Amino acid sequence: MGDEERAVAQLRAQIGARFPLVTAEIEVGARLWKVTAVQNQDALLDGADELEHFPYGFLLWESAVGLARHLAAHPELVAGKTVLELGAGVGLPGLVGRSLGAEVWQTDHQPGALSLLRINAADNGLPPPQTFIADWRSWTHPTRYDVVLGADILYERAMHFYLETLFPRCLASTGTLLISDPGRPQALEFVAKQESAGWHFAIETRPVTLTENARIGRPVDVAILTGQPPPVMQRV
């Protein structure tokens, strides 16, 4: 067993001792991806008391699957490009982007989620991911990327202000923003506000059903929001 295999096995044991992990096979394009995550929200409650924020990133969400499938259907969106995934959680969209030839950095504010991401990279035959801890409220990462991904990152209205200021700081002026969301009103409100500020968004939907999820059999129409920044996006 190599060093990375030992490290991943240790992470799996550490997280599994605290939360019940489930590994599911998710079809994305022509490939089955192994995704290890916590199966349902209730399973997180007992172990999440001391955390500042509820660890939503430990779950696999329909929006992540929808965005990953969108990338697989349109590999030209990320192939050969630099990509940042915000709120990566268990990391499926970013990992799919890597398999399509992107150079991907994945970030979350919870170290445990990034540990699950590392497990998922190993389980799918990918090298260790490039990750870093970051908080949208105090963003210090200086790099700007060709593509910024975000699966289900618009659920909390209180965070919209921080995302509005973050996007110009991490997205190249000619870059593309790709956000997926299960059609929440606050996500559409965010898009409308950004369009009034000069952004252009295209919206399409992808139905996703996660039979592995505790919400078994409930199809979700995942909205894929493709954003282009204003013609002149000032560096913040």
mmCIF file of the C-alpha atoms, coordinates in Angstrom:
data_MODEL
# 
_entry.id   MODEL 
# 
loop_
_atom_site.group_PDB 
_atom_site.id 
_atom_site.type_symbol 
_atom_site.label_atom_id 
_atom_site.label_alt_id 
_atom_site.label_comp_id 
_atom_site.label_asym_id 
_atom_site.label_entity_id 
_atom_site.label_seq_id 
_atom_site.pdbx_PDB_ins_code 
_atom_site.Cartn_x 
_atom_site.Cartn_y 
_atom_site.Cartn_z 
_atom_site.occupancy 
_atom_site.B_iso_or_equiv 
_atom_site.pdbx_formal_charge 
_atom_site.auth_seq_id 
_atom_site.auth_comp_id 
_atom_site.auth_asym_id 
_atom_site.auth_atom_id 
_atom_site.pdbx_PDB_model_num 
ATOM 1   C CA . MET A 1 1   ? 0.000   0.000  0.000   1.00 0.00 ? 1   MET A CA 1 
ATOM 2   C CA . GLY A 1 2   ? 1.412   3.386  -1.041  1.00 0.00 ? 2   GLY A CA 1 
ATOM 3   C CA . ASP A 1 3   ? 1.499   6.566  1.036   1.00 0.00 ? 3   ASP A CA 1 
ATOM 4   C CA . GLU A 1 4   ? -1.634  8.029  -0.586  1.00 0.00 ? 4   GLU A CA 1 
ATOM 5   C CA . GLU A 1 5   ? -3.557  4.782  -0.175  1.00 0.00 ? 5   GLU A CA 1 
ATOM 6   C CA . ARG A 1 6   ? -2.641  4.683  3.509   1.00 0.00 ? 6   ARG A CA 1 
ATOM 7   C CA . ALA A 1 7   ? -3.627  8.326  3.965   1.00 0.00 ? 7   ALA A CA 1 
ATOM 8   C CA . VAL A 1 8   ? -6.983  7.779  2.246   1.00 0.00 ? 8   VAL A CA 1 
ATOM 9   C CA . ALA A 1 9   ? -7.659  4.642  4.306   1.00 0.00 ? 9   ALA A CA 1 
ATOM 10  C CA . GLN A 1 10  ? -6.944  6.617  7.470   1.00 0.00 ? 10  GLN A CA 1 
ATOM 11  C CA . LEU A 1 11  ? -9.276  9.426  6.418   1.00 0.00 ? 11  LEU A CA 1 
ATOM 12  C CA . ARG A 1 12  ? -12.010 6.936  5.596   1.00 0.00 ? 12  ARG A CA 1 
ATOM 13  C CA . ALA A 1 13  ? -11.670 5.345  9.023   1.00 0.00 ? 13  ALA A CA 1 
ATOM 14  C CA . GLN A 1 14  ? -11.617 8.692  10.845  1.00 0.00 ? 14  GLN A CA 1 
ATOM 15  C CA . ILE A 1 15  ? -14.713 10.061 9.112   1.00 0.00 ? 15  ILE A CA 1 
ATOM 16  C CA . GLY A 1 16  ? -16.497 6.709  9.170   1.00 0.00 ? 16  GLY A CA 1 
ATOM 17  C CA . ALA A 1 17  ? -16.061 6.491  12.932  1.00 0.00 ? 17  ALA A CA 1 
ATOM 18  C CA . ARG A 1 18  ? -18.020 9.716  13.285  1.00 0.00 ? 18  ARG A CA 1 
ATOM 19  C CA . PHE A 1 19  ? -20.514 9.625  10.420  1.00 0.00 ? 19  PHE A CA 1 
ATOM 20  C CA . PRO A 1 20  ? -22.095 6.663  8.575   1.00 0.00 ? 20  PRO A CA 1 
ATOM 21  C CA . LEU A 1 21  ? -20.605 6.715  5.086   1.00 0.00 ? 21  LEU A CA 1 
ATOM 22  C CA . VAL A 1 22  ? -22.200 5.200  2.003   1.00 0.00 ? 22  VAL A CA 1 
ATOM 23  C CA . THR A 1 23  ? -20.492 4.655  -1.351  1.00 0.00 ? 23  THR A CA 1 
ATOM 24  C CA . ALA A 1 24  ? -22.798 4.940  -4.355  1.00 0.00 ? 24  ALA A CA 1 
ATOM 25  C CA . GLU A 1 25  ? -22.192 4.502  -8.063  1.00 0.00 ? 25  GLU A CA 1 
ATOM 26  C CA . ILE A 1 26  ? -23.379 7.550  -9.997  1.00 0.00 ? 26  ILE A CA 1 
ATOM 27  C CA . GLU A 1 27  ? -23.658 7.512  -13.775 1.00 0.00 ? 27  GLU A CA 1 
ATOM 28  C CA . VAL A 1 28  ? -22.051 10.583 -15.323 1.00 0.00 ? 28  VAL A CA 1 
ATOM 29  C CA . GLY A 1 29  ? -21.717 10.493 -19.079 1.00 0.00 ? 29  GLY A CA 1 
ATOM 30  C CA . ALA A 1 30  ? -20.433 7.087  -20.104 1.00 0.00 ? 30  ALA A CA 1 
ATOM 31  C CA . ARG A 1 31  ? -18.797 6.394  -16.735 1.00 0.00 ? 31  ARG A CA 1 
ATOM 32  C CA . LEU A 1 32  ? -19.858 5.191  -13.308 1.00 0.00 ? 32  LEU A CA 1 
ATOM 33  C CA . TRP A 1 33  ? -18.343 7.306  -10.532 1.00 0.00 ? 33  TRP A CA 1 
ATOM 34  C CA . LYS A 1 34  ? -17.933 6.019  -6.985  1.00 0.00 ? 34  LYS A CA 1 
ATOM 35  C CA . VAL A 1 35  ? -19.026 8.706  -4.555  1.00 0.00 ? 35  VAL A CA 1 
ATOM 36  C CA . THR A 1 36  ? -18.601 8.271  -0.815  1.00 0.00 ? 36  THR A CA 1 
ATOM 37  C CA . ALA A 1 37  ? -20.781 10.570 1.271   1.00 0.00 ? 37  ALA A CA 1 
ATOM 38  C CA . VAL A 1 38  ? -23.123 10.619 4.240   1.00 0.00 ? 38  VAL A CA 1 
ATOM 39  C CA . GLN A 1 39  ? -26.442 9.236  3.071   1.00 0.00 ? 39  GLN A CA 1 
ATOM 40  C CA . ASN A 1 40  ? -28.898 11.624 4.708   1.00 0.00 ? 40  ASN A CA 1 
ATOM 41  C CA . GLN A 1 41  ? -29.127 14.767 6.787   1.00 0.00 ? 41  GLN A CA 1 
ATOM 42  C CA . ASP A 1 42  ? -30.422 13.015 9.902   1.00 0.00 ? 42  ASP A CA 1 
ATOM 43  C CA . ALA A 1 43  ? -27.234 10.946 10.060  1.00 0.00 ? 43  ALA A CA 1 
ATOM 44  C CA . LEU A 1 44  ? -25.210 14.152 10.440  1.00 0.00 ? 44  LEU A CA 1 
ATOM 45  C CA . LEU A 1 45  ? -27.080 15.574 13.402  1.00 0.00 ? 45  LEU A CA 1 
ATOM 46  C CA . ASP A 1 46  ? -25.405 13.654 16.218  1.00 0.00 ? 46  ASP A CA 1 
ATOM 47  C CA . GLY A 1 47  ? -21.891 14.393 15.013  1.00 0.00 ? 47  GLY A CA 1 
ATOM 48  C CA . ALA A 1 48  ? -22.362 17.994 13.909  1.00 0.00 ? 48  ALA A CA 1 
ATOM 49  C CA . ASP A 1 49  ? -23.157 19.709 17.213  1.00 0.00 ? 49  ASP A CA 1 
ATOM 50  C CA . GLU A 1 50  ? -19.740 21.290 17.681  1.00 0.00 ? 50  GLU A CA 1 
ATOM 51  C CA . LEU A 1 51  ? -19.382 22.531 14.100  1.00 0.00 ? 51  LEU A CA 1 
ATOM 52  C CA . GLU A 1 52  ? -19.971 26.206 13.279  1.00 0.00 ? 52  GLU A CA 1 
ATOM 53  C CA . HIS A 1 53  ? -22.098 25.340 10.243  1.00 0.00 ? 53  HIS A CA 1 
ATOM 54  C CA . PHE A 1 54  ? -24.191 22.269 9.488   1.00 0.00 ? 54  PHE A CA 1 
ATOM 55  C CA . PRO A 1 55  ? -21.942 20.073 7.302   1.00 0.00 ? 55  PRO A CA 1 
ATOM 56  C CA . TYR A 1 56  ? -24.075 20.019 4.172   1.00 0.00 ? 56  TYR A CA 1 
ATOM 57  C CA . GLY A 1 57  ? -20.934 19.290 2.169   1.00 0.00 ? 57  GLY A CA 1 
ATOM 58  C CA . PHE A 1 58  ? -20.822 15.744 3.572   1.00 0.00 ? 58  PHE A CA 1 
ATOM 59  C CA . LEU A 1 59  ? -23.948 14.906 1.535   1.00 0.00 ? 59  LEU A CA 1 
ATOM 60  C CA . LEU A 1 60  ? -24.290 14.183 -2.169  1.00 0.00 ? 60  LEU A CA 1 
ATOM 61  C CA . TRP A 1 61  ? -26.811 16.581 -3.697  1.00 0.00 ? 61  TRP A CA 1 
ATOM 62  C CA . GLU A 1 62  ? -28.771 16.379 -6.918  1.00 0.00 ? 62  GLU A CA 1 
ATOM 63  C CA . SER A 1 63  ? -27.303 19.702 -7.983  1.00 0.00 ? 63  SER A CA 1 
ATOM 64  C CA . ALA A 1 64  ? -23.781 18.241 -7.883  1.00 0.00 ? 64  ALA A CA 1 
ATOM 65  C CA . VAL A 1 65  ? -24.839 15.321 -10.064 1.00 0.00 ? 65  VAL A CA 1 
ATOM 66  C CA . GLY A 1 66  ? -26.646 17.619 -12.490 1.00 0.00 ? 66  GLY A CA 1 
ATOM 67  C CA . LEU A 1 67  ? -23.620 19.893 -12.838 1.00 0.00 ? 67  LEU A CA 1 
ATOM 68  C CA . ALA A 1 68  ? -21.257 16.938 -13.274 1.00 0.00 ? 68  ALA A CA 1 
ATOM 69  C CA . ARG A 1 69  ? -23.468 15.512 -16.020 1.00 0.00 ? 69  ARG A CA 1 
ATOM 70  C CA . HIS A 1 70  ? -23.628 18.902 -17.699 1.00 0.00 ? 70  HIS A CA 1 
ATOM 71  C CA . LEU A 1 71  ? -19.831 19.029 -17.806 1.00 0.00 ? 71  LEU A CA 1 
ATOM 72  C CA . ALA A 1 72  ? -19.654 15.498 -19.201 1.00 0.00 ? 72  ALA A CA 1 
ATOM 73  C CA . ALA A 1 73  ? -22.119 16.477 -21.938 1.00 0.00 ? 73  ALA A CA 1 
ATOM 74  C CA . HIS A 1 74  ? -20.135 19.651 -22.738 1.00 0.00 ? 74  HIS A CA 1 
ATOM 75  C CA . PRO A 1 75  ? -16.463 18.852 -22.081 1.00 0.00 ? 75  PRO A CA 1 
ATOM 76  C CA . GLU A 1 76  ? -15.372 21.909 -24.050 1.00 0.00 ? 76  GLU A CA 1 
ATOM 77  C CA . LEU A 1 77  ? -16.528 24.029 -21.108 1.00 0.00 ? 77  LEU A CA 1 
ATOM 78  C CA . VAL A 1 78  ? -13.585 22.887 -18.989 1.00 0.00 ? 78  VAL A CA 1 
ATOM 79  C CA . ALA A 1 79  ? -11.105 20.936 -21.136 1.00 0.00 ? 79  ALA A CA 1 
ATOM 80  C CA . GLY A 1 80  ? -7.677  22.565 -20.985 1.00 0.00 ? 80  GLY A CA 1 
ATOM 81  C CA . LYS A 1 81  ? -8.901  25.315 -18.643 1.00 0.00 ? 81  LYS A CA 1 
ATOM 82  C CA . THR A 1 82  ? -8.250  26.369 -15.079 1.00 0.00 ? 82  THR A CA 1 
ATOM 83  C CA . VAL A 1 83  ? -11.247 25.639 -12.894 1.00 0.00 ? 83  VAL A CA 1 
ATOM 84  C CA . LEU A 1 84  ? -12.226 26.570 -9.337  1.00 0.00 ? 84  LEU A CA 1 
ATOM 85  C CA . GLU A 1 85  ? -15.007 24.695 -7.545  1.00 0.00 ? 85  GLU A CA 1 
ATOM 86  C CA . LEU A 1 86  ? -16.609 26.640 -4.708  1.00 0.00 ? 86  LEU A CA 1 
ATOM 87  C CA . GLY A 1 87  ? -18.302 24.771 -1.875  1.00 0.00 ? 87  GLY A CA 1 
ATOM 88  C CA . ALA A 1 88  ? -16.955 21.553 -3.347  1.00 0.00 ? 88  ALA A CA 1 
ATOM 89  C CA . GLY A 1 89  ? -18.230 19.192 -0.655  1.00 0.00 ? 89  GLY A CA 1 
ATOM 90  C CA . VAL A 1 90  ? -17.641 15.604 -1.791  1.00 0.00 ? 90  VAL A CA 1 
ATOM 91  C CA . GLY A 1 91  ? -16.374 17.053 -5.059  1.00 0.00 ? 91  GLY A CA 1 
ATOM 92  C CA . LEU A 1 92  ? -18.120 15.281 -7.932  1.00 0.00 ? 92  LEU A CA 1 
ATOM 93  C CA . PRO A 1 93  ? -18.293 18.193 -10.451 1.00 0.00 ? 93  PRO A CA 1 
ATOM 94  C CA . GLY A 1 94  ? -14.650 19.142 -9.957  1.00 0.00 ? 94  GLY A CA 1 
ATOM 95  C CA . LEU A 1 95  ? -13.489 15.543 -10.188 1.00 0.00 ? 95  LEU A CA 1 
ATOM 96  C CA . VAL A 1 96  ? -15.416 15.098 -13.421 1.00 0.00 ? 96  VAL A CA 1 
ATOM 97  C CA . GLY A 1 97  ? -13.819 18.321 -14.675 1.00 0.00 ? 97  GLY A CA 1 
ATOM 98  C CA . ARG A 1 98  ? -10.379 16.858 -13.948 1.00 0.00 ? 98  ARG A CA 1 
ATOM 99  C CA . SER A 1 99  ? -11.227 13.734 -15.925 1.00 0.00 ? 99  SER A CA 1 
ATOM 100 C CA . LEU A 1 100 ? -12.137 15.987 -18.874 1.00 0.00 ? 100 LEU A CA 1 
ATOM 101 C CA . GLY A 1 101 ? -8.722  17.653 -18.934 1.00 0.00 ? 101 GLY A CA 1 
ATOM 102 C CA . ALA A 1 102 ? -9.203  20.669 -16.667 1.00 0.00 ? 102 ALA A CA 1 
ATOM 103 C CA . GLU A 1 103 ? -6.719  21.855 -14.061 1.00 0.00 ? 103 GLU A CA 1 
ATOM 104 C CA . VAL A 1 104 ? -8.998  22.031 -11.038 1.00 0.00 ? 104 VAL A CA 1 
ATOM 105 C CA . TRP A 1 105 ? -8.751  23.552 -7.563  1.00 0.00 ? 105 TRP A CA 1 
ATOM 106 C CA . GLN A 1 106 ? -11.521 22.623 -5.131  1.00 0.00 ? 106 GLN A CA 1 
ATOM 107 C CA . THR A 1 107 ? -12.353 24.538 -1.992  1.00 0.00 ? 107 THR A CA 1 
ATOM 108 C CA . ASP A 1 108 ? -14.687 24.274 0.969   1.00 0.00 ? 108 ASP A CA 1 
ATOM 109 C CA . HIS A 1 109 ? -14.790 25.811 4.454   1.00 0.00 ? 109 HIS A CA 1 
ATOM 110 C CA . GLN A 1 110 ? -15.036 22.370 6.120   1.00 0.00 ? 110 GLN A CA 1 
ATOM 111 C CA . PRO A 1 111 ? -11.880 20.222 6.241   1.00 0.00 ? 111 PRO A CA 1 
ATOM 112 C CA . GLY A 1 112 ? -13.970 17.067 6.604   1.00 0.00 ? 112 GLY A CA 1 
ATOM 113 C CA . ALA A 1 113 ? -15.681 17.651 3.271   1.00 0.00 ? 113 ALA A CA 1 
ATOM 114 C CA . LEU A 1 114 ? -12.317 18.037 1.560   1.00 0.00 ? 114 LEU A CA 1 
ATOM 115 C CA . SER A 1 115 ? -11.229 14.776 3.167   1.00 0.00 ? 115 SER A CA 1 
ATOM 116 C CA . LEU A 1 116 ? -14.218 13.047 1.584   1.00 0.00 ? 116 LEU A CA 1 
ATOM 117 C CA . LEU A 1 117 ? -13.256 14.696 -1.698  1.00 0.00 ? 117 LEU A CA 1 
ATOM 118 C CA . ARG A 1 118 ? -9.771  13.191 -1.417  1.00 0.00 ? 118 ARG A CA 1 
ATOM 119 C CA . ILE A 1 119 ? -11.312 9.763  -0.795  1.00 0.00 ? 119 ILE A CA 1 
ATOM 120 C CA . ASN A 1 120 ? -13.502 10.137 -3.869  1.00 0.00 ? 120 ASN A CA 1 
ATOM 121 C CA . ALA A 1 121 ? -10.564 11.173 -6.029  1.00 0.00 ? 121 ALA A CA 1 
ATOM 122 C CA . ALA A 1 122 ? -8.663  8.042  -4.992  1.00 0.00 ? 122 ALA A CA 1 
ATOM 123 C CA . ASP A 1 123 ? -11.675 5.754  -5.453  1.00 0.00 ? 123 ASP A CA 1 
ATOM 124 C CA . ASN A 1 124 ? -12.021 6.986  -9.038  1.00 0.00 ? 124 ASN A CA 1 
ATOM 125 C CA . GLY A 1 125 ? -8.371  6.579  -9.965  1.00 0.00 ? 125 GLY A CA 1 
ATOM 126 C CA . LEU A 1 126 ? -7.459  10.261 -9.843  1.00 0.00 ? 126 LEU A CA 1 
ATOM 127 C CA . PRO A 1 127 ? -4.347  11.749 -8.213  1.00 0.00 ? 127 PRO A CA 1 
ATOM 128 C CA . PRO A 1 128 ? -4.798  13.686 -4.953  1.00 0.00 ? 128 PRO A CA 1 
ATOM 129 C CA . PRO A 1 129 ? -6.912  16.783 -5.621  1.00 0.00 ? 129 PRO A CA 1 
ATOM 130 C CA . GLN A 1 130 ? -5.695  20.353 -5.327  1.00 0.00 ? 130 GLN A CA 1 
ATOM 131 C CA . THR A 1 131 ? -7.731  21.750 -2.440  1.00 0.00 ? 131 THR A CA 1 
ATOM 132 C CA . PHE A 1 132 ? -7.722  24.591 0.040   1.00 0.00 ? 132 PHE A CA 1 
ATOM 133 C CA . ILE A 1 133 ? -9.876  25.779 2.923   1.00 0.00 ? 133 ILE A CA 1 
ATOM 134 C CA . ALA A 1 134 ? -11.645 29.074 2.268   1.00 0.00 ? 134 ALA A CA 1 
ATOM 135 C CA . ASP A 1 135 ? -14.462 31.189 3.634   1.00 0.00 ? 135 ASP A CA 1 
ATOM 136 C CA . TRP A 1 136 ? -16.507 33.281 1.184   1.00 0.00 ? 136 TRP A CA 1 
ATOM 137 C CA . ARG A 1 137 ? -16.839 35.973 3.865   1.00 0.00 ? 137 ARG A CA 1 
ATOM 138 C CA . SER A 1 138 ? -13.083 36.530 4.039   1.00 0.00 ? 138 SER A CA 1 
ATOM 139 C CA . TRP A 1 139 ? -11.738 35.459 0.666   1.00 0.00 ? 139 TRP A CA 1 
ATOM 140 C CA . THR A 1 140 ? -7.965  35.875 0.326   1.00 0.00 ? 140 THR A CA 1 
ATOM 141 C CA . HIS A 1 141 ? -7.114  33.542 -2.571  1.00 0.00 ? 141 HIS A CA 1 
ATOM 142 C CA . PRO A 1 142 ? -5.618  35.785 -5.313  1.00 0.00 ? 142 PRO A CA 1 
ATOM 143 C CA . THR A 1 143 ? -5.923  33.579 -8.414  1.00 0.00 ? 143 THR A CA 1 
ATOM 144 C CA . ARG A 1 144 ? -8.535  34.097 -11.127 1.00 0.00 ? 144 ARG A CA 1 
ATOM 145 C CA . TYR A 1 145 ? -9.840  31.116 -13.087 1.00 0.00 ? 145 TYR A CA 1 
ATOM 146 C CA . ASP A 1 146 ? -11.249 30.413 -16.542 1.00 0.00 ? 146 ASP A CA 1 
ATOM 147 C CA . VAL A 1 147 ? -14.248 28.628 -15.031 1.00 0.00 ? 147 VAL A CA 1 
ATOM 148 C CA . VAL A 1 148 ? -15.851 28.783 -11.600 1.00 0.00 ? 148 VAL A CA 1 
ATOM 149 C CA . LEU A 1 149 ? -18.153 25.928 -10.549 1.00 0.00 ? 149 LEU A CA 1 
ATOM 150 C CA . GLY A 1 150 ? -20.694 25.929 -7.747  1.00 0.00 ? 150 GLY A CA 1 
ATOM 151 C CA . ALA A 1 151 ? -23.245 23.192 -7.022  1.00 0.00 ? 151 ALA A CA 1 
ATOM 152 C CA . ASP A 1 152 ? -26.082 24.346 -4.761  1.00 0.00 ? 152 ASP A CA 1 
ATOM 153 C CA . ILE A 1 153 ? -24.251 27.379 -3.368  1.00 0.00 ? 153 ILE A CA 1 
ATOM 154 C CA . LEU A 1 154 ? -27.127 29.901 -3.544  1.00 0.00 ? 154 LEU A CA 1 
ATOM 155 C CA . TYR A 1 155 ? -29.415 28.362 -0.918  1.00 0.00 ? 155 TYR A CA 1 
ATOM 156 C CA . GLU A 1 156 ? -28.662 30.973 1.750   1.00 0.00 ? 156 GLU A CA 1 
ATOM 157 C CA . ARG A 1 157 ? -29.654 34.549 0.900   1.00 0.00 ? 157 ARG A CA 1 
ATOM 158 C CA . ALA A 1 158 ? -27.334 35.886 3.589   1.00 0.00 ? 158 ALA A CA 1 
ATOM 159 C CA . MET A 1 159 ? -24.346 34.633 1.571   1.00 0.00 ? 159 MET A CA 1 
ATOM 160 C CA . HIS A 1 160 ? -25.373 36.276 -1.720  1.00 0.00 ? 160 HIS A CA 1 
ATOM 161 C CA . PHE A 1 161 ? -23.600 39.515 -0.872  1.00 0.00 ? 161 PHE A CA 1 
ATOM 162 C CA . TYR A 1 162 ? -20.314 37.673 -0.351  1.00 0.00 ? 162 TYR A CA 1 
ATOM 163 C CA . LEU A 1 163 ? -20.682 35.732 -3.599  1.00 0.00 ? 163 LEU A CA 1 
ATOM 164 C CA . GLU A 1 164 ? -21.411 38.927 -5.521  1.00 0.00 ? 164 GLU A CA 1 
ATOM 165 C CA . THR A 1 165 ? -18.076 40.337 -4.411  1.00 0.00 ? 165 THR A CA 1 
ATOM 166 C CA . LEU A 1 166 ? -16.221 37.034 -4.678  1.00 0.00 ? 166 LEU A CA 1 
ATOM 167 C CA . PHE A 1 167 ? -17.034 36.186 -8.301  1.00 0.00 ? 167 PHE A CA 1 
ATOM 168 C CA . PRO A 1 168 ? -15.166 39.174 -9.802  1.00 0.00 ? 168 PRO A CA 1 
ATOM 169 C CA . ARG A 1 169 ? -12.163 38.270 -7.655  1.00 0.00 ? 169 ARG A CA 1 
ATOM 170 C CA . CYS A 1 170 ? -11.880 34.616 -8.680  1.00 0.00 ? 170 CYS A CA 1 
ATOM 171 C CA . LEU A 1 171 ? -13.260 34.586 -12.253 1.00 0.00 ? 171 LEU A CA 1 
ATOM 172 C CA . ALA A 1 172 ? -11.305 35.811 -15.266 1.00 0.00 ? 172 ALA A CA 1 
ATOM 173 C CA . SER A 1 173 ? -12.911 38.732 -17.078 1.00 0.00 ? 173 SER A CA 1 
ATOM 174 C CA . THR A 1 174 ? -13.707 36.452 -20.032 1.00 0.00 ? 174 THR A CA 1 
ATOM 175 C CA . GLY A 1 175 ? -14.470 33.424 -17.863 1.00 0.00 ? 175 GLY A CA 1 
ATOM 176 C CA . THR A 1 176 ? -17.590 31.358 -17.305 1.00 0.00 ? 176 THR A CA 1 
ATOM 177 C CA . LEU A 1 177 ? -19.570 30.840 -14.123 1.00 0.00 ? 177 LEU A CA 1 
ATOM 178 C CA . LEU A 1 178 ? -21.413 27.514 -13.879 1.00 0.00 ? 178 LEU A CA 1 
ATOM 179 C CA . ILE A 1 179 ? -23.857 27.145 -10.993 1.00 0.00 ? 179 ILE A CA 1 
ATOM 180 C CA . SER A 1 180 ? -26.402 24.409 -10.433 1.00 0.00 ? 180 SER A CA 1 
ATOM 181 C CA . ASP A 1 181 ? -29.429 24.741 -8.187  1.00 0.00 ? 181 ASP A CA 1 
ATOM 182 C CA . PRO A 1 182 ? -32.652 22.796 -7.569  1.00 0.00 ? 182 PRO A CA 1 
ATOM 183 C CA . GLY A 1 183 ? -34.744 25.764 -8.666  1.00 0.00 ? 183 GLY A CA 1 
ATOM 184 C CA . ARG A 1 184 ? -34.929 27.636 -5.382  1.00 0.00 ? 184 ARG A CA 1 
ATOM 185 C CA . PRO A 1 185 ? -36.545 31.098 -5.602  1.00 0.00 ? 185 PRO A CA 1 
ATOM 186 C CA . GLN A 1 186 ? -33.528 32.732 -3.964  1.00 0.00 ? 186 GLN A CA 1 
ATOM 187 C CA . ALA A 1 187 ? -31.233 31.370 -6.694  1.00 0.00 ? 187 ALA A CA 1 
ATOM 188 C CA . LEU A 1 188 ? -33.394 32.899 -9.401  1.00 0.00 ? 188 LEU A CA 1 
ATOM 189 C CA . GLU A 1 189 ? -33.480 36.167 -7.435  1.00 0.00 ? 189 GLU A CA 1 
ATOM 190 C CA . PHE A 1 190 ? -29.681 36.136 -7.359  1.00 0.00 ? 190 PHE A CA 1 
ATOM 191 C CA . VAL A 1 191 ? -29.498 35.591 -11.110 1.00 0.00 ? 191 VAL A CA 1 
ATOM 192 C CA . ALA A 1 192 ? -31.954 38.417 -11.780 1.00 0.00 ? 192 ALA A CA 1 
ATOM 193 C CA . LYS A 1 193 ? -29.931 40.777 -9.614  1.00 0.00 ? 193 LYS A CA 1 
ATOM 194 C CA . GLN A 1 194 ? -26.691 39.881 -11.369 1.00 0.00 ? 194 GLN A CA 1 
ATOM 195 C CA . GLU A 1 195 ? -28.268 40.363 -14.781 1.00 0.00 ? 195 GLU A CA 1 
ATOM 196 C CA . SER A 1 196 ? -29.330 43.851 -13.724 1.00 0.00 ? 196 SER A CA 1 
ATOM 197 C CA . ALA A 1 197 ? -25.633 44.467 -12.949 1.00 0.00 ? 197 ALA A CA 1 
ATOM 198 C CA . GLY A 1 198 ? -24.560 43.445 -16.448 1.00 0.00 ? 198 GLY A CA 1 
ATOM 199 C CA . TRP A 1 199 ? -24.088 39.690 -16.214 1.00 0.00 ? 199 TRP A CA 1 
ATOM 200 C CA . HIS A 1 200 ? -25.685 37.429 -18.812 1.00 0.00 ? 200 HIS A CA 1 
ATOM 201 C CA . PHE A 1 201 ? -27.131 34.078 -17.733 1.00 0.00 ? 201 PHE A CA 1 
ATOM 202 C CA . ALA A 1 202 ? -28.478 31.140 -19.709 1.00 0.00 ? 202 ALA A CA 1 
ATOM 203 C CA . ILE A 1 203 ? -30.605 28.575 -17.875 1.00 0.00 ? 203 ILE A CA 1 
ATOM 204 C CA . GLU A 1 204 ? -31.366 24.962 -18.709 1.00 0.00 ? 204 GLU A CA 1 
ATOM 205 C CA . THR A 1 205 ? -32.615 22.101 -16.565 1.00 0.00 ? 205 THR A CA 1 
ATOM 206 C CA . ARG A 1 206 ? -31.546 18.508 -16.033 1.00 0.00 ? 206 ARG A CA 1 
ATOM 207 C CA . PRO A 1 207 ? -33.761 16.044 -14.139 1.00 0.00 ? 207 PRO A CA 1 
ATOM 208 C CA . VAL A 1 208 ? -31.833 14.120 -11.483 1.00 0.00 ? 208 VAL A CA 1 
ATOM 209 C CA . THR A 1 209 ? -33.044 11.293 -9.262  1.00 0.00 ? 209 THR A CA 1 
ATOM 210 C CA . LEU A 1 210 ? -30.730 9.974  -6.570  1.00 0.00 ? 210 LEU A CA 1 
ATOM 211 C CA . THR A 1 211 ? -31.954 6.502  -5.646  1.00 0.00 ? 211 THR A CA 1 
ATOM 212 C CA . GLU A 1 212 ? -29.077 6.276  -3.155  1.00 0.00 ? 212 GLU A CA 1 
ATOM 213 C CA . ASN A 1 213 ? -30.306 9.318  -1.263  1.00 0.00 ? 213 ASN A CA 1 
ATOM 214 C CA . ALA A 1 214 ? -32.628 9.216  1.733   1.00 0.00 ? 214 ALA A CA 1 
ATOM 215 C CA . ARG A 1 215 ? -35.107 11.193 -0.391  1.00 0.00 ? 215 ARG A CA 1 
ATOM 216 C CA . ILE A 1 216 ? -35.484 8.134  -2.592  1.00 0.00 ? 216 ILE A CA 1 
ATOM 217 C CA . GLY A 1 217 ? -37.133 8.417  -5.957  1.00 0.00 ? 217 GLY A CA 1 
ATOM 218 C CA . ARG A 1 218 ? -37.924 12.113 -5.900  1.00 0.00 ? 218 ARG A CA 1 
ATOM 219 C CA . PRO A 1 219 ? -36.836 13.616 -9.219  1.00 0.00 ? 219 PRO A CA 1 
ATOM 220 C CA . VAL A 1 220 ? -35.346 17.077 -8.975  1.00 0.00 ? 220 VAL A CA 1 
ATOM 221 C CA . ASP A 1 221 ? -35.153 19.463 -11.920 1.00 0.00 ? 221 ASP A CA 1 
ATOM 222 C CA . VAL A 1 222 ? -31.672 20.880 -11.499 1.00 0.00 ? 222 VAL A CA 1 
ATOM 223 C CA . ALA A 1 223 ? -31.185 24.291 -13.079 1.00 0.00 ? 223 ALA A CA 1 
ATOM 224 C CA . ILE A 1 224 ? -27.814 24.816 -14.762 1.00 0.00 ? 224 ILE A CA 1 
ATOM 225 C CA . LEU A 1 225 ? -27.019 28.535 -14.643 1.00 0.00 ? 225 LEU A CA 1 
ATOM 226 C CA . THR A 1 226 ? -24.305 29.599 -17.088 1.00 0.00 ? 226 THR A CA 1 
ATOM 227 C CA . GLY A 1 227 ? -23.090 33.111 -16.376 1.00 0.00 ? 227 GLY A CA 1 
ATOM 228 C CA . GLN A 1 228 ? -20.916 35.453 -18.416 1.00 0.00 ? 228 GLN A CA 1 
ATOM 229 C CA . PRO A 1 229 ? -19.552 38.505 -16.583 1.00 0.00 ? 229 PRO A CA 1 
ATOM 230 C CA . PRO A 1 230 ? -20.136 42.093 -17.713 1.00 0.00 ? 230 PRO A CA 1 
ATOM 231 C CA . PRO A 1 231 ? -17.948 43.234 -20.632 1.00 0.00 ? 231 PRO A CA 1 
ATOM 232 C CA . VAL A 1 232 ? -15.702 45.095 -18.229 1.00 0.00 ? 232 VAL A CA 1 
ATOM 233 C CA . MET A 1 233 ? -15.485 43.358 -14.880 1.00 0.00 ? 233 MET A CA 1 
ATOM 234 C CA . GLN A 1 234 ? -13.390 45.350 -12.482 1.00 0.00 ? 234 GLN A CA 1 
ATOM 235 C CA . ARG A 1 235 ? -10.849 43.561 -10.314 1.00 0.00 ? 235 ARG A CA 1 
ATOM 236 C CA . VAL A 1 236 ? -11.860 43.900 -6.693  1.00 0.00 ? 236 VAL A CA 1 
# 
